[in-house]
């Protein structure tokens, strides 16, 4: 079965979108970033995604 994601750029979510997707609050994700736990994140142009 072919991969339908081939050739597409990855989709990054901002904190509010990721929180909704995971069923958490945005503040919980911020705490996870502080403690080094939780989902992987990156900063792109000073914005957390």
PyMOL Python script that loads the backbone (N, CA, C, O; Angstrom):
from pymol import cmd

cmd.read_pdbstr("""\
ATOM      1  N   UNK A   1       0.848  -1.178   0.000  1.00  0.00           N
ATOM      2  CA  UNK A   1       0.000   0.000   0.000  1.00  0.00           C
ATOM      3  C   UNK A   1       0.894   1.241   0.000  1.00  0.00           C
ATOM      4  O   UNK A   1       1.777   1.341   0.852  1.00  0.00           O
ATOM      5  N   UNK A   2       0.704   2.174  -0.904  1.00  0.00           N
ATOM      6  CA  UNK A   2       1.552   3.371  -0.956  1.00  0.00           C
ATOM      7  C   UNK A   2       1.275   4.299   0.223  1.00  0.00           C
ATOM      8  O   UNK A   2       0.163   4.369   0.744  1.00  0.00           O
ATOM      9  N   UNK A   3       2.317   4.998   0.616  1.00  0.00           N
ATOM     10  CA  UNK A   3       2.195   5.970   1.706  1.00  0.00           C
ATOM     11  C   UNK A   3       1.619   7.264   1.139  1.00  0.00           C
ATOM     12  O   UNK A   3       2.195   7.846   0.219  1.00  0.00           O
ATOM     13  N   UNK A   4       0.502   7.713   1.672  1.00  0.00           N
ATOM     14  CA  UNK A   4      -0.147   8.920   1.162  1.00  0.00           C
ATOM     15  C   UNK A   4       0.553  10.192   1.622  1.00  0.00           C
ATOM     16  O   UNK A   4       0.244  11.275   1.126  1.00  0.00           O
ATOM     17  N   UNK A   5       1.496  10.082   2.566  1.00  0.00           N
ATOM     18  CA  UNK A   5       2.202  11.243   3.093  1.00  0.00           C
ATOM     19  C   UNK A   5       3.491  11.535   2.320  1.00  0.00           C
ATOM     20  O   UNK A   5       4.163  12.526   2.604  1.00  0.00           O
ATOM     21  N   UNK A   6       3.841  10.696   1.355  1.00  0.00           N
ATOM     22  CA  UNK A   6       5.062  10.928   0.575  1.00  0.00           C
ATOM     23  C   UNK A   6       4.978  12.249  -0.166  1.00  0.00           C
ATOM     24  O   UNK A   6       3.970  12.545  -0.809  1.00  0.00           O
ATOM     25  N   UNK A   7       6.030  13.036  -0.079  1.00  0.00           N
ATOM     26  CA  UNK A   7       6.091  14.283  -0.815  1.00  0.00           C
ATOM     27  C   UNK A   7       5.415  15.451  -0.132  1.00  0.00           C
ATOM     28  O   UNK A   7       5.455  16.565  -0.654  1.00  0.00           O
ATOM     29  N   UNK A   8       4.795  15.238   1.016  1.00  0.00           N
ATOM     30  CA  UNK A   8       4.142  16.323   1.730  1.00  0.00           C
ATOM     31  C   UNK A   8       5.037  16.824   2.847  1.00  0.00           C
ATOM     32  O   UNK A   8       5.739  16.038   3.485  1.00  0.00           O
ATOM     33  N   UNK A   9       5.017  18.110   3.084  1.00  0.00           N
ATOM     34  CA  UNK A   9       5.797  18.641   4.185  1.00  0.00           C
ATOM     35  C   UNK A   9       5.074  18.320   5.494  1.00  0.00           C
ATOM     36  O   UNK A   9       3.849  18.208   5.515  1.00  0.00           O
ATOM     37  N   UNK A  10       5.837  18.171   6.597  1.00  0.00           N
ATOM     38  CA  UNK A  10       5.193  17.852   7.869  1.00  0.00           C
ATOM     39  C   UNK A  10       4.335  19.003   8.368  1.00  0.00           C
ATOM     40  O   UNK A  10       4.634  20.165   8.091  1.00  0.00           O
ATOM     41  N   UNK A  11       3.296  18.699   9.085  1.00  0.00           N
ATOM     42  CA  UNK A  11       2.375  19.708   9.633  1.00  0.00           C
ATOM     43  C   UNK A  11       2.727  19.904  11.092  1.00  0.00           C
ATOM     44  O   UNK A  11       2.680  18.961  11.882  1.00  0.00           O
ATOM     45  N   UNK A  12       3.074  21.113  11.448  1.00  0.00           N
ATOM     46  CA  UNK A  12       3.386  21.449  12.829  1.00  0.00           C
ATOM     47  C   UNK A  12       2.186  22.128  13.463  1.00  0.00           C
ATOM     48  O   UNK A  12       1.517  22.942  12.826  1.00  0.00           O
ATOM     49  N   UNK A  13       1.912  21.794  14.719  1.00  0.00           N
ATOM     50  CA  UNK A  13       0.793  22.371  15.444  1.00  0.00           C
ATOM     51  C   UNK A  13       1.310  23.380  16.455  1.00  0.00           C
ATOM     52  O   UNK A  13       2.338  23.158  17.094  1.00  0.00           O
ATOM     53  N   UNK A  14       0.599  24.482  16.595  1.00  0.00           N
ATOM     54  CA  UNK A  14       0.890  25.435  17.662  1.00  0.00           C
ATOM     55  C   UNK A  14       0.360  24.858  18.970  1.00  0.00           C
ATOM     56  O   UNK A  14      -0.371  23.868  18.962  1.00  0.00           O
ATOM     57  N   UNK A  15       0.723  25.470  20.090  1.00  0.00           N
ATOM     58  CA  UNK A  15       0.346  24.945  21.400  1.00  0.00           C
ATOM     59  C   UNK A  15      -1.168  24.758  21.559  1.00  0.00           C
ATOM     60  O   UNK A  15      -1.587  23.691  22.008  1.00  0.00           O
ATOM     61  N   UNK A  16      -2.012  25.747  21.213  1.00  0.00           N
ATOM     62  CA  UNK A  16      -3.456  25.530  21.390  1.00  0.00           C
ATOM     63  C   UNK A  16      -4.002  24.375  20.538  1.00  0.00           C
ATOM     64  O   UNK A  16      -4.855  23.612  20.992  1.00  0.00           O
ATOM     65  N   UNK A  17      -3.500  24.253  19.297  1.00  0.00           N
ATOM     66  CA  UNK A  17      -3.956  23.169  18.429  1.00  0.00           C
ATOM     67  C   UNK A  17      -3.519  21.816  18.974  1.00  0.00           C
ATOM     68  O   UNK A  17      -4.301  20.866  18.992  1.00  0.00           O
ATOM     69  N   UNK A  18      -2.253  21.729  19.423  1.00  0.00           N
ATOM     70  CA  UNK A  18      -1.735  20.480  19.977  1.00  0.00           C
ATOM     71  C   UNK A  18      -2.483  20.099  21.246  1.00  0.00           C
ATOM     72  O   UNK A  18      -2.767  18.923  21.473  1.00  0.00           O
ATOM     73  N   UNK A  19      -2.800  21.086  22.072  1.00  0.00           N
ATOM     74  CA  UNK A  19      -3.526  20.817  23.309  1.00  0.00           C
ATOM     75  C   UNK A  19      -4.910  20.248  23.002  1.00  0.00           C
ATOM     76  O   UNK A  19      -5.338  19.282  23.635  1.00  0.00           O
ATOM     77  N   UNK A  20      -5.604  20.837  22.042  1.00  0.00           N
ATOM     78  CA  UNK A  20      -6.918  20.317  21.654  1.00  0.00           C
ATOM     79  C   UNK A  20      -6.806  18.902  21.113  1.00  0.00           C
ATOM     80  O   UNK A  20      -7.619  18.041  21.447  1.00  0.00           O
ATOM     81  N   UNK A  21      -5.801  18.659  20.277  1.00  0.00           N
ATOM     82  CA  UNK A  21      -5.596  17.338  19.679  1.00  0.00           C
ATOM     83  C   UNK A  21      -5.325  16.282  20.751  1.00  0.00           C
ATOM     84  O   UNK A  21      -5.820  15.159  20.663  1.00  0.00           O
ATOM     85  N   UNK A  22      -4.534  16.652  21.766  1.00  0.00           N
ATOM     86  CA  UNK A  22      -4.167  15.705  22.816  1.00  0.00           C
ATOM     87  C   UNK A  22      -5.167  15.662  23.967  1.00  0.00           C
ATOM     88  O   UNK A  22      -5.086  14.782  24.823  1.00  0.00           O
ATOM     89  N   UNK A  23      -6.102  16.599  23.995  1.00  0.00           N
ATOM     90  CA  UNK A  23      -7.079  16.633  25.075  1.00  0.00           C
ATOM     91  C   UNK A  23      -6.498  17.162  26.372  1.00  0.00           C
ATOM     92  O   UNK A  23      -6.936  16.786  27.459  1.00  0.00           O
ATOM     93  N   UNK A  24      -5.506  18.041  26.253  1.00  0.00           N
ATOM     94  CA  UNK A  24      -4.861  18.657  27.413  1.00  0.00           C
ATOM     95  C   UNK A  24      -5.047  20.165  27.343  1.00  0.00           C
ATOM     96  O   UNK A  24      -5.516  20.702  26.339  1.00  0.00           O
ATOM     97  N   UNK A  25      -4.673  20.838  28.420  1.00  0.00           N
ATOM     98  CA  UNK A  25      -4.692  22.297  28.373  1.00  0.00           C
ATOM     99  C   UNK A  25      -3.358  22.786  27.816  1.00  0.00           C
ATOM    100  O   UNK A  25      -2.353  22.076  27.859  1.00  0.00           O
ATOM    101  N   UNK A  26      -3.368  23.993  27.300  1.00  0.00           N
ATOM    102  CA  UNK A  26      -2.139  24.587  26.790  1.00  0.00           C
ATOM    103  C   UNK A  26      -1.105  24.748  27.888  1.00  0.00           C
ATOM    104  O   UNK A  26       0.091  24.579  27.654  1.00  0.00           O
ATOM    105  N   UNK A  27      -1.568  25.072  29.080  1.00  0.00           N
ATOM    106  CA  UNK A  27      -0.665  25.237  30.220  1.00  0.00           C
ATOM    107  C   UNK A  27       0.037  23.919  30.567  1.00  0.00           C
ATOM    108  O   UNK A  27       1.207  23.924  30.950  1.00  0.00           O
ATOM    109  N   UNK A  28      -0.670  22.797  30.434  1.00  0.00           N
ATOM    110  CA  UNK A  28      -0.060  21.494  30.697  1.00  0.00           C
ATOM    111  C   UNK A  28       1.078  21.234  29.721  1.00  0.00           C
ATOM    112  O   UNK A  28       2.128  20.728  30.118  1.00  0.00           O
ATOM    113  N   UNK A  29       0.884  21.570  28.459  1.00  0.00           N
ATOM    114  CA  UNK A  29       1.957  21.396  27.476  1.00  0.00           C
ATOM    115  C   UNK A  29       3.138  22.298  27.799  1.00  0.00           C
ATOM    116  O   UNK A  29       4.287  21.889  27.630  1.00  0.00           O
ATOM    117  N   UNK A  30       2.879  23.512  28.258  1.00  0.00           N
ATOM    118  CA  UNK A  30       3.962  24.415  28.652  1.00  0.00           C
ATOM    119  C   UNK A  30       4.762  23.822  29.811  1.00  0.00           C
ATOM    120  O   UNK A  30       5.991  23.906  29.822  1.00  0.00           O
ATOM    121  N   UNK A  31       4.083  23.232  30.773  1.00  0.00           N
ATOM    122  CA  UNK A  31       4.776  22.591  31.900  1.00  0.00           C
ATOM    123  C   UNK A  31       5.630  21.424  31.419  1.00  0.00           C
ATOM    124  O   UNK A  31       6.758  21.244  31.876  1.00  0.00           O
ATOM    125  N   UNK A  32       5.091  20.636  30.498  1.00  0.00           N
ATOM    126  CA  UNK A  32       5.860  19.518  29.954  1.00  0.00           C
ATOM    127  C   UNK A  32       7.135  20.011  29.278  1.00  0.00           C
ATOM    128  O   UNK A  32       8.189  19.390  29.415  1.00  0.00           O
ATOM    129  N   UNK A  33       7.047  21.115  28.556  1.00  0.00           N
ATOM    130  CA  UNK A  33       8.252  21.671  27.912  1.00  0.00           C
ATOM    131  C   UNK A  33       9.269  22.087  28.954  1.00  0.00           C
ATOM    132  O   UNK A  33      10.468  21.874  28.771  1.00  0.00           O
ATOM    133  N   UNK A  34       8.803  22.683  30.052  1.00  0.00           N
ATOM    134  CA  UNK A  34       9.702  23.136  31.112  1.00  0.00           C
ATOM    135  C   UNK A  34      10.430  21.965  31.747  1.00  0.00           C
ATOM    136  O   UNK A  34      11.626  22.048  32.025  1.00  0.00           O
ATOM    137  N   UNK A  35       9.709  20.869  31.978  1.00  0.00           N
ATOM    138  CA  UNK A  35      10.295  19.706  32.653  1.00  0.00           C
ATOM    139  C   UNK A  35      11.002  18.754  31.699  1.00  0.00           C
ATOM    140  O   UNK A  35      11.657  17.810  32.141  1.00  0.00           O
ATOM    141  N   UNK A  36      10.879  18.987  30.404  1.00  0.00           N
ATOM    142  CA  UNK A  36      11.549  18.120  29.431  1.00  0.00           C
ATOM    143  C   UNK A  36      10.798  16.827  29.160  1.00  0.00           C
ATOM    144  O   UNK A  36      11.379  15.857  28.673  1.00  0.00           O
ATOM    145  N   UNK A  37       9.504  16.812  29.475  1.00  0.00           N
ATOM    146  CA  UNK A  37       8.678  15.632  29.215  1.00  0.00           C
ATOM    147  C   UNK A  37       7.651  15.990  28.146  1.00  0.00           C
ATOM    148  O   UNK A  37       7.654  17.105  27.624  1.00  0.00           O
ATOM    149  N   UNK A  38       6.789  15.058  27.828  1.00  0.00           N
ATOM    150  CA  UNK A  38       5.715  15.357  26.886  1.00  0.00           C
ATOM    151  C   UNK A  38       6.142  15.232  25.441  1.00  0.00           C
ATOM    152  O   UNK A  38       7.203  14.686  25.141  1.00  0.00           O
ATOM    153  N   UNK A  39       5.310  15.741  24.544  1.00  0.00           N
ATOM    154  CA  UNK A  39       5.586  15.597  23.112  1.00  0.00           C
ATOM    155  C   UNK A  39       6.787  16.439  22.670  1.00  0.00           C
ATOM    156  O   UNK A  39       7.142  17.437  23.298  1.00  0.00           O
ATOM    157  N   UNK A  40       7.386  16.007  21.587  1.00  0.00           N
ATOM    158  CA  UNK A  40       8.516  16.722  21.011  1.00  0.00           C
ATOM    159  C   UNK A  40       8.045  18.065  20.469  1.00  0.00           C
ATOM    160  O   UNK A  40       6.950  18.175  19.917  1.00  0.00           O
ATOM    161  N   UNK A  41       8.886  19.084  20.633  1.00  0.00           N
ATOM    162  CA  UNK A  41       8.535  20.399  20.108  1.00  0.00           C
ATOM    163  C   UNK A  41       9.766  21.030  19.488  1.00  0.00           C
ATOM    164  O   UNK A  41      10.890  20.597  19.742  1.00  0.00           O
ATOM    165  N   UNK A  42       9.558  22.033  18.692  1.00  0.00           N
ATOM    166  CA  UNK A  42      10.630  22.804  18.070  1.00  0.00           C
ATOM    167  C   UNK A  42      10.289  24.280  18.160  1.00  0.00           C
ATOM    168  O   UNK A  42       9.128  24.655  18.329  1.00  0.00           O
ATOM    169  N   UNK A  43      11.297  25.099  18.046  1.00  0.00           N
ATOM    170  CA  UNK A  43      11.052  26.532  17.920  1.00  0.00           C
ATOM    171  C   UNK A  43      11.450  26.932  16.504  1.00  0.00           C
ATOM    172  O   UNK A  43      12.572  26.685  16.063  1.00  0.00           O
ATOM    173  N   UNK A  44      10.530  27.538  15.822  1.00  0.00           N
ATOM    174  CA  UNK A  44      10.760  27.992  14.453  1.00  0.00           C
ATOM    175  C   UNK A  44      10.459  29.478  14.432  1.00  0.00           C
ATOM    176  O   UNK A  44       9.313  29.887  14.618  1.00  0.00           O
ATOM    177  N   UNK A  45      11.472  30.278  14.208  1.00  0.00           N
ATOM    178  CA  UNK A  45      11.287  31.722  14.180  1.00  0.00           C
ATOM    179  C   UNK A  45      10.797  32.269  15.504  1.00  0.00           C
ATOM    180  O   UNK A  45      10.039  33.239  15.527  1.00  0.00           O
ATOM    181  N   UNK A  46      11.216  31.667  16.609  1.00  0.00           N
ATOM    182  CA  UNK A  46      10.818  32.132  17.927  1.00  0.00           C
ATOM    183  C   UNK A  46       9.453  31.624  18.377  1.00  0.00           C
ATOM    184  O   UNK A  46       8.983  31.980  19.457  1.00  0.00           O
ATOM    185  N   UNK A  47       8.816  30.792  17.555  1.00  0.00           N
ATOM    186  CA  UNK A  47       7.512  30.249  17.903  1.00  0.00           C
ATOM    187  C   UNK A  47       7.639  28.766  18.206  1.00  0.00           C
ATOM    188  O   UNK A  47       8.375  28.045  17.532  1.00  0.00           O
ATOM    189  N   UNK A  48       6.929  28.323  19.206  1.00  0.00           N
ATOM    190  CA  UNK A  48       6.954  26.911  19.590  1.00  0.00           C
ATOM    191  C   UNK A  48       5.933  26.167  18.752  1.00  0.00           C
ATOM    192  O   UNK A  48       4.765  26.549  18.688  1.00  0.00           O
ATOM    193  N   UNK A  49       6.383  25.111  18.116  1.00  0.00           N
ATOM    194  CA  UNK A  49       5.485  24.253  17.320  1.00  0.00           C
ATOM    195  C   UNK A  49       5.768  22.796  17.640  1.00  0.00           C
ATOM    196  O   UNK A  49       5.126  21.906  17.082  1.00  0.00           O
TER     197      UNK A  49
END
""", "prot")
cmd.dss("prot")
cmd.show_as("cartoon", "prot")
cmd.util.cbc("prot")
cmd.orient("prot")
